[in-house]
Each structure stands twice: as structure tokens, then as C-alpha cells.
Amino acid sequence: MTTRREFIQKSALGAAGLTLGAKSYSRILGANDRIRVGVVGFSDRFRGSLAPQFLAQAKELNFEIVAVSDLWSKRREEAVNYFKEKGITVRTARNNDELYDGKDTDAVIISTADFQHALILAEAVRAGKDAYCEKPFAETMADAREALKAVKETGKIVQIGSQRRSTPNYIAANDYIRSGKFGKIVMVEMSWNVNQPGRWRRPSLTGVIKESETDWKRFLMNRPAQPWDPRKYLEFRLFWPFSSGIPGQWMAHQIDTVHWFTGLSHPRSVAANGGIYLWKDGRTNFDTMTAVMDYGDPADKDSGFQVVYTSRFTNSAGGTKEIYFSNGGTLNLDTNKITSEGGLEEKDASSMKMKPNLLESMDLPGIKIETAANTGSDPMTYAHMRNWMECVRTRNKPNADVMAGYNHSIANIMCTAALRTGEKATFDEARQEVLAGGKIFQY
């Protein structure tokens, strides 16, 4: 009988063309050599933000885009025209076998469907490429483990697209919390709310794309074989197991700050529920969800704090919020202010013969996260892309290395498991598996 792991590896080698253990095509780079970059997935995210931020500093840092791999012929044509308008000639590849056979790339930017990120990253580093890989890192633990193993084996420079780690206000918040001045975190509240019925929908494209114009088998990679579905190809964020939807797209960004600020790798447990309450358009991922996560030392049940995460597509009130609470006050990454709000005041402390505990107010560097679609004006991605480009040259560890992606994936998958099973999700450290109701969670 073929095990799940064997299936994943065979599928990756066959349908996806992963060159596991393949010969590295990378040059031995000198300090002044131009770094040649390939694009894996000419997506809306790539052209809307990743490309503008890369190109804005490519000349200064001596980088260039030389090739684009995309399964859809339309995207390849669009890539040629996009770069031609900028005076750049690119080679196109129908798949990643063709991309790496060209032997003209030193690094890649990965911006494909969510479920493909991890295995395409494993393929890239084993082909000798450094990589900037969009989040979510992985949607299943099997894929996450495979990618982590490949990155560790090859030692390639990998930046996960968790841009907050390169952003001044978040860097300042991390420094402040780790300094001990904030005190013990007692709770975190996070939200991401929009009112966008068209979010992640591509009706104008799903009506015209043809299976003959792409490679559906390669697209599926190790997901279950099924008939051609243009919605799952173009609107994958609405359908499990091609995407977890809200956890992978939005929670991945926000929960990463919890791991970063605290040094914790993942929740101890997650309880969650949600549903498709309004946008009943055939999607299988929820339009509304709430998760309650317990964080702390697994060996110390008396330690820890709670994270409450809420998100909805159906009403934008509240927008995006990330608020950290201690006994002394509040750190608010929406307002970029640290205040004594909610801290222990004299009137309440004295009755218990305690001293008041009130944080000194201060401002964090100002930058606001918008919930609208990404545009070329994206200072977070600019800084994050620059950090990766500089690390490709220096070989230093980037701000959001592979472990940042691996850990946010554990949290995302625990949340997805709780949402889809109705059971509390936990994590088995020994097996590196997410459990729901004591059973390994699988799609």
C-alpha cells in the first residue's frame, strides 16, 4: 500500500516535476555578479506588489528578472508584455522543469496557488535556487515538513512573505515586548474584516480560461485528482484543500507576530468555528470565522495567554486590528501606540495591597495596514523584498526565514482542523502533526 508520504513524494516528482535531490544549477556568485531571478507564477500578487518592489531596487542591488514560469499560456503572454513595457526581455517556461532546464536563474520568486508554495519551494532550493516564497508557507503538515527538510538540507536563502517582520512599527513592537517593559502578555485580539463579495473571485477569467491553455495535472500537484475546474484554478482561495481561505491568507500574517514577539512556535490548542453565512457562491471556505487559541509553554499549564482571532467578508467594520494586552496596558498595532489603557490603577491595586501598574505612553513608528487589494505602493513589501535581496548576497538569515513560515503554518493548520472537524486542535511535537479530536488532521 502506498503511504500518504510516498504519495506526496511521487506526486511531487511526477505531476509537479519536482527535482528532489537534483543537481544544483546555481553559479558560484561573486560579490559583484548580477543575480538572475526567475518568477514562478505570474500572479496578481506578483505583478501588483512583488514585481514593483523588486524592480524599484533591482538596479541598485544588481538583480534582474530573466525568466517566468506559469502553467497558463495567457499569463506567460502577459508576463512578456509586462516586462517588455519596462524594457526587460524575459524567457518563458510552461512549467518549472523548463524554467530550471534553462540554467539561467540563481533565485526565484514564488507566487502561485496557496497549496503549491511548500512543494514548489522544495523544488526550487533543491535545484540550487534561493527563494522569496509568498505565504502561506504550507496548508498541510506533510507539505510543510517536506519544504523545511529541503531548505535545511540545501542551506539556501529563503524569505517567507511575512512582511511585518521587515516593517518599522512591528520591529519596534517586538523590541519593546522582548525588553520586558510591556510585561507578561495576557491576551491578544486580532481581526481582519472586509465587505468584498468579489474578494478572491475572478468571474471574468473563469468564463474564458480553457483547460487546453494550461496544465491541470501539474496544477493539482499532490491534491486529489479531479476533473478540470476553472474556479479552483483561478479562485483557489475559496476552496479547500487548495487553500484554507482566511487562516492561510490573513491569519498567517497576523499570527506570525505572536510567534515573533514571544518566541513561541505555535498554539497549545485551538478551538474555532465559522461558516458561509452570506456569500453562497459555491465556495467551501468560510466567509466568517472565529478562533480561540491558547499559547504558552506546553510543559507549564499555568503559563500562557489567549489569542482571539476573528475575520469576516461580510462587513468591514473594525478593519484590521492587532492589539496586545498586559496587566499594565495596551500595545495597539492599529494606532501604533503603547498606552496605559486597561492597566492596573491605584484604586484597584490598593485594595489588594498591590502597586499600580501603568505603562508609560509611547508611539511606534507609523505605518498602517490596508485591507484593500495590494498596489504598487507597498512599503512593507519593499522593505521585505530588500531584506531578501541583501541576504542573497550576504548569505545572512533573512527576517522571515523558513521557520517563520513553518510555524505560522502549524497555527493555520490547527485553526483549519478545528474549523473543519468541530474538534479542539492540538499539536503532536514528536510526530510534527496537527491533531483534531486526537486524530491526525488530513484533507
Residue pairs with C-beta under 8 A, 6 or more apart in sequence:
2 10
4 142
4 442
5 142
7 222
8 119
8 142
8 143
8 146
8 222
9 20
9 146
11 221
11 222
12 18
12 20
12 119
12 122
12 123
12 146
12 221
12 222
13 20
15 217
15 218
15 220
15 221
15 222
16 96
16 116
16 119
16 120
16 123
16 218
16 221
16 222
17 95
17 96
17 97
17 123
17 218
18 119
18 120
18 122
18 123
18 126
19 97
19 100
19 123
19 126
19 127
20 122
20 123
20 126
20 150
21 126
22 100
22 126
22 127
23 128
24 126
24 127
24 128
24 154
25 100
25 103
25 105
25 127
25 128
25 129
26 106
26 128
26 129
27 33
27 106
29 35
29 106
31 393
32 62
33 62
34 62
34 63
34 64
35 61
35 62
35 63
35 64
35 106
35 107
35 389
35 392
35 393
36 63
36 64
36 66
36 104
36 105
36 106
36 107
37 54
37 63
37 64
37 65
37 66
37 105
37 106
37 107
37 108
37 109
38 65
38 66
38 67
38 68
38 69
38 93
38 99
38 104
38 105
38 107
38 108
38 109
38 129
39 46
39 51
39 65
39 67
39 68
39 69
39 70
39 79
39 90
39 108
39 109
39 111
40 69
40 70
40 96
40 99
40 108
40 109
40 110
40 111
40 112
40 120
40 124
41 69
41 70
41 75
41 110
41 111
41 112
41 113
41 116
42 68
42 70
42 75
42 76
42 78
42 79
42 82
42 111
43 75
43 111
43 112
44 373
45 111
45 134
45 374
46 109
46 111
47 78
47 82
48 373
48 374
48 375
48 376
49 374
49 375
49 376
49 378
49 381
50 109
50 111
50 132
50 134
50 381
50 385
51 65
51 82
52 376
52 378
53 376
53 378
53 381
53 382
53 385
53 386
54 63
54 65
54 109
54 385
54 389
55 65
55 86
56 382
57 63
57 382
57 385
57 386
57 389
58 64
58 65
61 386
61 389
61 390
61 393
63 389
64 88
65 83
65 88
65 90
66 90
66 91
66 104
66 105
67 90
67 91
67 92
67 93
67 99
67 102
67 104
67 105
68 76
68 79
68 80
68 83
68 90
68 91
68 92
68 93
69 92
69 93
69 94
69 95
69 96
69 98
69 99
70 76
70 79
70 92
70 93
71 94
71 95
71 214
71 215
71 218
71 219
72 209
72 213
72 214
73 213
73 214
74 209
74 213
76 92
76 94
79 90
79 92
80 90
80 92
83 89
83 90
91 102
91 104
93 99
93 102
94 215
95 215
95 218
96 120
96 123
96 124
99 105
99 108
100 127
100 129
105 129
106 129
106 130
106 392
107 129
107 130
107 131
107 132
107 157
107 392
108 124
108 129
108 130
108 131
108 132
109 131
109 132
110 117
110 120
110 121
110 124
110 131
110 132
110 133
110 134
111 134
112 120
112 134
113 219
113 236
113 242
113 243
114 136
114 139
114 236
114 237
114 242
114 243
114 244
114 248
114 249
115 139
115 140
115 143
115 221
115 223
115 236
115 241
115 242
115 243
116 219
116 221
117 133
117 134
117 135
117 136
117 137
117 138
117 147
118 137
118 138
118 139
118 143
118 144
118 146
118 147
118 409
119 143
119 146
119 147
119 221
119 222
120 133
121 131
121 133
121 137
121 147
121 150
121 151
121 158
122 146
122 147
122 149
122 150
122 151
124 131
124 156
125 131
125 150
125 151
125 154
125 156
125 158
126 150
126 153
126 154
128 154
128 156
129 156
130 156
130 157
130 158
130 392
131 156
131 157
131 158
131 159
132 158
132 159
132 161
132 385
132 388
133 158
133 159
133 160
133 161
133 405
134 161
135 160
135 161
135 162
135 248
135 252
135 253
135 405
135 408
136 244
136 247
136 248
136 249
136 252
136 405
136 408
136 409
136 412
137 144
137 147
137 160
137 252
137 402
137 405
137 406
137 408
137 409
138 144
138 147
138 405
138 406
138 409
138 413
139 241
139 243
139 244
139 248
139 409
139 412
139 413
139 416
140 241
140 413
140 442
140 443
141 409
141 410
141 413
141 432
141 433
141 434
143 222
144 405
144 406
144 409
144 410
144 413
145 432
147 402
147 405
147 406
148 402
148 403
148 406
151 158
151 402
152 402
157 388
157 391
157 392
157 395
157 398
158 398
158 401
158 402
158 405
159 384
159 387
159 388
159 391
159 398
159 399
159 400
159 401
160 400
160 401
160 402
160 404
160 405
160 408
161 381
161 384
161 400
162 252
162 253
162 256
162 384
162 400
162 404
162 405
162 408
163 253
163 380
163 381
163 383
163 384
163 400
164 170
164 253
164 256
164 257
164 260
164 380
165 171
165 256
165 260
165 384
165 399
165 400
165 404
166 380
166 383
166 384
166 386
166 387
166 399
166 400
167 367
167 379
167 380
167 383
167 384
168 364
168 365
168 367
169 333
169 336
169 364
169 365
169 366
169 367
170 257
170 260
170 333
172 364
172 365
173 257
173 261
173 324
173 331
173 333
173 364
174 257
174 260
174 261
176 182
176 331
176 338
176 364
177 185
177 261
177 262
177 324
177 331
178 261
181 359
182 324
182 326
182 328
182 331
182 338
182 359
183 326
183 327
183 328
183 357
183 359
184 305
184 326
184 327
185 261
185 262
185 305
185 324
185 325
185 326
186 305
186 325
186 326
186 327
187 305
187 306
187 307
187 308
187 324
187 325
188 258
188 305
188 306
188 307
188 308
188 322
188 323
188 324
188 325
189 307
189 308
189 321
189 322
189 323
189 325
190 251
190 254
190 255
190 307
190 308
190 309
190 310
190 321
190 322
190 323
191 309
191 310
191 311
191 318
191 319
191 320
191 321
192 246
192 250
192 251
192 254
192 311
192 319
192 320
192 371
193 310
193 311
193 312
193 315
193 316
193 317
193 318
193 319
193 320
193 371
194 312
194 313
194 316
194 371
195 313
195 314
195 315
195 316
196 313
196 316
197 279
197 313
199 313
200 235
200 237
200 238
200 245
200 249
201 235
201 238
201 281
202 234
202 235
205 230
205 234
206 230
206 231
206 233
206 234
206 235
207 230
209 230
209 233
209 234
211 228
211 230
214 233
216 228
216 233
217 225
219 233
220 226
223 241
223 242
223 443
224 241
224 443
231 238
231 239
231 282
232 239
232 242
235 283
236 242
236 243
237 243
237 245
237 248
237 249
237 285
238 245
238 281
238 282
238 283
238 284
238 285
239 283
239 284
239 285
240 284
240 285
240 416
240 420
240 443
241 443
243 249
243 285
244 285
244 412
244 413
244 415
244 416
245 283
245 285
245 286
246 274
246 285
246 286
246 289
246 311
247 289
247 291
247 411
247 412
247 413
247 415
247 416
247 419
248 412
248 416
250 311
251 291
251 309
251 311
251 411
251 412
251 415
252 408
252 409
252 412
254 309
254 320
254 322
255 293
255 307
255 309
255 408
255 411
255 412
256 400
256 404
256 407
256 408
257 322
257 333
258 264
258 295
258 307
258 411
259 265
259 266
259 404
259 407
259 408
259 411
260 404
261 324
262 295
264 295
264 296
265 407
265 410
266 407
266 410
266 411
266 414
266 427
267 293
267 294
267 295
267 307
267 410
267 411
267 414
267 427
268 294
268 295
268 296
268 298
268 304
268 426
268 427
269 293
269 294
269 414
269 424
269 425
269 426
270 291
270 292
270 293
270 294
270 411
270 414
270 415
270 417
270 418
270 424
270 425
271 291
271 292
271 418
271 424
271 425
272 289
272 290
272 291
272 292
272 415
272 418
272 419
272 425
273 289
273 290
273 418
273 419
273 422
274 286
274 288
274 289
274 290
274 419
275 286
275 287
275 288
275 289
276 283
276 284
276 285
276 286
276 287
276 288
277 287
277 288
277 314
278 287
278 288
278 313
278 314
279 287
279 313
279 314
286 419
287 312
287 313
287 314
288 311
288 312
288 313
288 314
289 309
289 310
289 311
289 312
289 415
289 419
290 308
290 309
290 310
290 311
291 307
291 308
291 309
291 310
291 415
291 418
291 419
292 306
292 307
292 308
292 309
293 306
293 307
293 308
293 309
293 411
293 414
293 415
294 304
294 306
295 304
295 305
295 306
295 307
296 303
296 304
296 305
297 303
297 304
298 429
309 415
316 371
319 334
319 371
320 334
320 369
320 370
320 371
321 332
321 333
321 334
322 332
322 333
322 334
323 330
323 331
323 332
323 333
323 334
324 330
324 331
324 332
324 333
325 331
325 342
326 343
326 359
327 343
327 344
327 357
328 340
328 343
328 344
328 357
328 358
328 359
329 338
329 339
329 340
329 341
329 342
329 343
329 358
329 359
330 338
330 339
330 340
330 341
330 342
330 343
330 359
331 338
332 338
332 339
333 364
334 368
336 363
336 364
336 365
336 366
336 367
336 368
337 361
337 362
337 363
337 364
338 359
338 360
338 361
338 362
338 363
338 364
339 359
339 361
340 358
340 359
340 360
340 361
343 356
343 357
343 358
343 359
344 354
344 356
344 357
344 358
345 356
345 358
346 356
349 355
349 356
349 357
367 379
367 380
369 380
374 381
384 399
384 400
387 398
387 399
388 398
390 396
391 397
391 398
410 427
410 434
413 434
413 441
414 425
414 426
414 427
414 434
415 425
416 441
417 423
417 425
417 434
417 435
417 436
417 441
418 424
418 425
418 436
420 436
420 441
421 436
421 437
421 441
423 436
423 437
424 436
424 437
425 434
425 435
425 436
425 441
426 434
426 435
427 433
427 434
427 435
428 434
428 435
428 440
431 440
433 440
433 441
434 440
434 441
435 441
